[in-house]
Structure formats: structure tokens, C-alpha cells
Amino acid sequence: MLLAAFALSLMPAVAHAQTASSSYFVASLDASVDPGAQDFLTSAISSAQSMGMSHFVLVLNTFGGDGTSMDNIVQSISSYEAGGGTFITLVGPYGSNAFSAGAYIAEASTQVYMMNGTAIGSATPVISTFPTGDSNTTAAFTAYMQALASNFGRNTTATGLMVSQGASYVDQQALSLHVINGVINASSVSGALAQLGAPANTPIQTAGIRSQLISLLSDPNLSTVIFLAGVLAIMVDLFHPTFILSAAGAAAIVLALIGFGYFGASLTAVLLMFIGAAFIFLEVKTHHGVSAVGGIVIFIIGVLLIYQLPFSTTPTGAPVANFIGPSPLTYGLLAILSLVVVVGSIYLYRLRKDLYKRSKGRFDLNNMIGKEGVLTSDVKAGTTGSANIDSEDWSVTTAVDLPKGTRVKVKEVQGFTLTVEGVSS
């Protein structure tokens, strides 16, 4: 898995090469604003700049994402515009949205257009996993949104309400409030692009495999599942050592940590997850479920802290915080996986205990006394040789010299060495 991740990281972020046949570079983002989207869009904008494209059109449909990725995308847009380029956000096709982090990206654009049946807004940051945030952070993001809109002469009051009140506007409503520059009446994205001046058959760039992989790993829900699956794999391997599961589990944990790093999880959250995992491993020794339960509680606290990104500012002064919180799916997965860990650890212990009881007599070496076998080597008196007894090879010693092939009987056991004597054939 690690080798695959490394190989994919070398692949381009943009799926298709853009030709320089026109001055329009078109990219489409129909996904969450996350590190994968950031990788794709910043690479696409850089490509447009290097190719001398004077217009960049972003076809956008998103329900939002994390603030750090959003701010990095906004900075790339600003860099493109500072170089003389025109950045256009087109919210489309029909039924699409530019919500949350997507609204900031749209307002950072030189021009914003919406197709019929689309919406923009609902840009309140999520702080401490509560959608309303706190007053100081909401005020900072309100000012940030208004600064973006003001830069291009759009309505700062209406855009500010998208943050402070969570307001959302449909196409014509957004146009009447001058939150956007225009509404495009077109039945398809290609038709809308034509109205924006893009030549016919202009290719639309989409995220490459590398960006998609980053998006997958940076999903805290998926990374949490991968992390806990790695812990479970190693735990199972402790009961039945093969090292294969341990290696796979370690690789899964590393991939999860990579994902947490992309998401921006705090060191405290990751440490709590490792402490929780350590208590889960301790269950192998305690066998009563208490350690597993305690480990799960600590682990869940660490997971929830992953979403609690502290408010801060970027070097440019723009606020950065989280726009997503744990979903019901997150809580459901944590509950299911927690139950699996607790019940599974108790089950594995009892299974091993039962197997041990069944095989206890089989591994009692005193049961070898009286059994017969054949020497597989010459044995000098008082020295150690070998014999095949009860279909297994054993270290044996004798009181007299015996040649290879002599039939022998076990008289006593000393540690793991059997004392034997010759028997008549």
C-alpha cells in the first residue's frame, strides 16, 4: 500500500494535458474542498500560468470542506489574478452549489457566474465541532468574506451574511444582491462556457489519480477506519503470529497518519489515538475488556479532536479554521468499530484459552514417558543425540552407547531432553 501511494504521488495532479490552442483554461471541481482538491486546483492554476492562459474558468460544485485547503486555493487564485489573469468561477451545472468553503473560492474570483438552478452561501465555519462557531471566529471570517467580495466590487453586506447568518442565495437572488456577476441561461456546461467566451471543444480538466488519492487519505472518516483497522490487524497477529497481518497493520497506520497530516490533525489528537491503541494492545494481557474499553474511549476522544482545528491566521492574515465536523456516519463507524474491538478482544482471548485447555495435555512433556521411537543418530553415553518419537524429532540422551537405528523407549524427561533406553526389537 505504501509503494502504491508513493507511485501515485508521482503522477500528475491534472488528468489531461491542456493545449495552448486558446487563452482559456477550464477545470472542474465536483467534490469537497480538501487537500486533494487543493493539489488539483493549485497545480491546474500553475499550469495555466506557465502556459500563458489569460482566462481560467473553474466549474464548481461543492458543499464545502476544510479551511486550510480553501485558503491555499484562494492564494493561488490571487497569484493568478496578480499576474494579469482573469479567474472565473462558474457554479454549475444545474443543481450545483458553492457552499461553505466553495463560497469563499467563488468570491475570490475576478468574476462569478451561476447557471440556472444553482445556489451559493452557507459559509459559517465549524469550530469545536459546533456549526455555529464562536463569535470571534465568525466575525473574522465575515470580514474575510467581505474583503474578498469588496476586492471586485460585489455586495459586502449580502456576502457577509453568508458567514454570520449562514445565508444562501439561489441564482437570480444572488444576482439581484450583486453577490455574483451574472446568471447564465444554458442547458449544459459547454453551452455556459461558450457564453463566457471559451472556444468550442475546450477541454475540461479534472483531478488526476494523485489528487484523488490525497482526497481519499485526507478524509478523516476513512483515515480513522484505516488506523483502527491497522490496530486490529496487529492485535489479531499477537494471538496468531504470522507477521503478515502486523506488516499490513503497520502500513495501514502509516497511511492513516499521512491522511491525518493532510487534514491538519493536531499532534495531541494523534497521540491520544496511539495511547488508545496501546490500551487496546494491553487487552492481550489483561483479558477482561476493561483495557479495551478504556482504549476505545481515549481513541474516540482523539478522533473527535481531529476535527477541532484551532483558529489561526495564514501569513497573509486570512483566517483559517475548519468547515467540516464529524458526521453521523463518523459516530456510527466509531460505535461499530469500538464494539468490534471490545467483543473481538474478549472473543479472541476466550478462544485461545479454550484451545489451550483442549491441548494442555498434548503439550505436557511428561506424557512422552513410555513412548517408543528410533534413534536418528549415534548416541554416546551421557551425550545428546536425536530420535524420532511419536512422529517428531527430539533431543535424547542415554546411559549407554547406542547406535543409530536402535529402537528406544522414553524413561524420563529433563527439560526438553528425553532420557531413553534401548528396547528389544
N, C-alpha and C positions, 0 to 999 in steps of 0.2 A: 504493500500500500504506500509506503514511504517513497519507494522508487517510482511508482506511478505518479505520485504527487510531484516529485521533482521533475519528471519528464514533462508533465503537463505545464509546469511553471515556466518551461522554456518556450512554450507555444505562444503565438501572438494573441493579444487581448482582443483584437478585431478579427472577426471571422473571415472577411473577404477583403482583398486589396482594392483600394479606391483608385480609379484612374483620374488623370488630370484633364479630362475632356471638357469639364465645365468648372465654374467657380463655386459650385455648391457641393458641400459635403453633408450627407444625410446619415444620421444614426438613429436607431430606435431602441428605447428602453421601456420594456413592458415587464417590470419586475420591481422588487423592493430596492430602495436606495441603501445599498450595503457595500462592504469593501469590494465585492465583485463588480458591482455597478460602477464604483469609483474607478477601479482598474480599467474597465472598458471605456468609460467616457473620457477619463484623462488621457488615455492612450489615443483615443479617436481624435480628441481635440489637438493633441500634439501632432498627429499625422496630418490633420488639416492645415495646421500652421506650417509644417515643413514642406507641404505641397503647394503652399501659397493660395489656399482656398479662401476667398473673401467672405463666403457665407457658410455658416454651419447651422443646419436645421436639426433639432432634436425632437423626434416624435416621442412624446412622453405619455405613459400610463402607469401610475404608481399610487399606492396607498401610503407611501412614506418609507421611513427607515431610520437609520442612525444618524445623529447629528455630525459626527466627525467626518463620515463619508460625504455627507451633504456639503459641509463647509469646504472640503478639498475639491469637490466638483465646482462649487461656486468660485473658488480661487482660480481654477483652470479656465472657467468661463471669463472671468475678469481679465486674465492674462491674454486670452484670445482677443477680447474686445480692445484691450490696451494696445494691441498690435495692429489695430485698424480693422479687425474683422467684425462682421455683424452676426451675432448669435441669436437665433430664432428658436423659441420653444413652441411647438405645435402640440396641443393637448388633443389626442385623437388615437384611434378612430372613435366612432360613435360609441357612447357608453364608457369612455375612458375618464380618468380622474388625474388631477395633480394635487393630491392631498399631502398634508404634513410636510415632510422634507421636500417633496416634489414642488410644493408651492414656493418655497424659497428659491429653488433652482429656476423655476419659471420667472419669478420676479427679478432674478439676477440677470435675465436675458435682455438683450437690446430690444427685442420685440417679442410679444406673447400673443399667440393666436389660439383660438379654440374652435374645434369642429362642433357641429350641432350635436346636442345630447351629451355634452361633457360638463365637468364641474371642476372647481378649484377651491382650495381653502383648507379648513380644519388643521391648523398648523400649531396647535398648543404643544409644547414639549412635555415629555413624560419624565418626572423627577420622583425618585424614591418609589417607583412603580405605580404612582397615582397619576391618572391622566391630566388632572388639573394643574399639576406642578405647584411651585410655590410662587408667591407674588414677585419676589426679586427676579427670579429666573424668567418668569413670564414677561415682566417689564423689559428685561434685557432683550429677549427675543422679539418682542413687539417693536422695539427701537431698531433692531437689526433688520426686520422685515420692512419697516418704513424707510430705512436708509436705502435698501435695495430698490424699492419702488420709486423713491424720490429721485434716484440717480437717472431714471428715464422718464420722469415727469408723470408717473402714474399716481393714482389716488392713495395717499399715505393713510388716510383715516380708515378707508374700507380694507386695505391690506393689513393694517394694524389689528382690526377686529378679527381677522382670520387667526391671529395668535391669542389675543387677550380674551376673546369670546368664543373662539372655535368656529367662527362664521365660515360658511361655504356658499359659493355662488355658482349657478348654472351659467351657460354660455352668454345668453343675452343679458342676464342680470350683471354678470361680470363686466360686460362691455358698457352697459349704461352707467356703471360706477367707475369706469375707466381703470379697472384693475388689470385689464388686458388691452391690447391694441386693436383687436378685431375678431370677428367671428367669420369663419369660412364655411360657406354652404357647399359642401361637397359630399358625395356618397362614398368616397374612398380616400385613403391616404394619398395615393398617387394623384388624384384629382386635386386635393388640397395643396400638395407640393407644387403642382403646375401653377396654381393661383399665386403661390409665393415666389414664382419665378424660376423654380428648378427645372432644368431641361427634362424632356421626356426620357424615360428609362434610366434616370439617375439611380444608381444602386443604393439600397438602404443597408447600412452596416448594422450588424447585430453582434452580440457578445460572443467571443471565442470560447473555446473549451477551458482555457486557463481562467478566464473571468468567471465562468460558470462554476468551476471547481472552488474558486475562492468564495463565491456566494454560498455554496453548499457548506464549506467548512466554517464560514463565519456566522452561520445560523446557530445561535446559542442553544436552541432546542436540539438540533441534530448533534452538535458537539457534546452536549450533556449526555445524550444517549450513547454516543460513541465512547465517551470517557467511562461511563458506568459499565458499558459492555466490556471494555478492556479490563476493568476491575474484576468483573465476574469471571472472565476467561482465566485470569491469573489465579483467582480463588479456586476455581474448579481444578486447575492444574496442580494446586497444592495437595489436593486429595488424590490425584492420579497423575503423578509427574510424567510428562511427555516432553516438556519444554516447547512444544509446538504452540500450544494454547498460550503459554506465557509470552512467547515471542509475538504472537498475534495481538495479545492483550496490550503489550508494551507499545507496539506500533499504533494501536487504536488510541491509546492515551496520548502519544506524541501528536497524532493528527488532531485530537481534540484540543490540545494545548495550542497548536497552530491556529485553530479556529478561534479560540478564546483571544489569542493575540490579535487577530484581525479585527475582532469585535471590540477590542479595547477593554477587556475584563481586568479588574484590579488584581494586584498581587494578593491582597487579603482574601478575595473570593477564591482564587485558585488554591491558596494554601489551605483554606478551610475544606475544600474538596479533597485535597490529599490527606488531610487529617481524618476526614470522614472515611476515606478509603482504608487508611491504616487501621481504624477501629473495626472496619468490616473484615480485614485480614485477621485481626486479633480474634475474631469469632472462631477461627480454626482451632484456637487453643482453649477458648472458654466454653464453647458448645452450648450455651444457654439462650442465645438470641439477644441478650442484653447488649452485648458489644455491637452486634449488627444493627440493632435499633438505634443506639447512640450514634453510630457511624452514619446511618442514614439521615438522622436529624441534622448533624453537623454538615453533611454533604448538601442537603436541601438548602440550608442557610447560605452556604457558599454559592449555590446555583442562583438563588434569588438576588444575592449581592452582585452577580454578574450584570444584571440589568440596571443596577443602581449606579450609573456612571455619574461622578461628581460634576457639578457645574464648573466650567472653566472658560478661558478665552484663548483664541488662537493668537499667534504672533501678530496678526493683522488687527486684533481687537475684536473679532467676531466671536459671539458666544458659541459654546459647544456643549451639547448635552444629548441625552438620549430621546428618541422619538418613538421608541417601541418598548413595551413591557412584556412580562411573561403572559402568555395566552392561556386560556383554559386547557388547551392541548398540553402545554408545558406542565401544568399541575397534574393533569391526568397521567402523563407519562411518568412523572416522578412518583406518583402514587403506585402505579403498576410495577415499576422497576423496584421501588422500595419493598413492595410485597414479595417480589421475586427474590430479592437479596435475603430478606429475613427468613422466609419459608424455605428457600433453596439452601441456605447455610445450615439450617436445622435439619433438613431432609438429608443433605449430604453427610452430616455428622452421624445421624442415626443409621443411615445406610452403611457407612463404614463400620460403625460399632456392631451392627448386626452381622456383617460379613466377617468381622474379627471373631465374634463369638462362634460362628459356624466353623471357622477354620482354626480355632485356637488349638485343638488337639493335633491338628495336622502339622503345626509348626513347633510342637513340643518335642525337642530332640530326644528326650528320654524314650519316646515311642520307637526310636530306632533300635533300642536294645532287643536282641534276639533275632533281628532280621539278618538275612544272609545275602552275600554278593560275591563278586570275583575281583581279585586284585588286578589292577591295570598297570602295575609297575612292581619291580622287585622292592621288597621292604626289609631293611636290616633291623635287627632287634634294637628297640629304643629310638629309632629314627621314624621319620614320617614319609609315607608313600601315598598311593591313591588306590581307590577301589570303587567299583560301580555297585552301589547297593540301592535297592528299591528304585531302579531306573535313574539314579542320579549319581554323579561323581562326588566322592567325599575324600577328605584328608583322613588317613588312618595311620595307626601305629600298632606295633606288635611286640610281644615279649621275646620272640624268636625270629630268626631269619626265615622269610617266606618268599618263594619265587613268584614271578608274575603268572597269573592264571590260576593261582590257588583259590579254592573256594573258602570263604571265611564267614564267621558269624560275629556280630557285634556283642561285646561283653559289657562295655560301659561307655559313657560319654564324658569327655573332658573339654568343656567349651564347645568349639565347633569341630573338634577332632574325635574320631571314633576309635576306641581300642578294640581290636579284633583278634580272633584266634582261628587257626585253621580247623576245618571240619573235613571229615572223610567224605569222599565223593560217593 
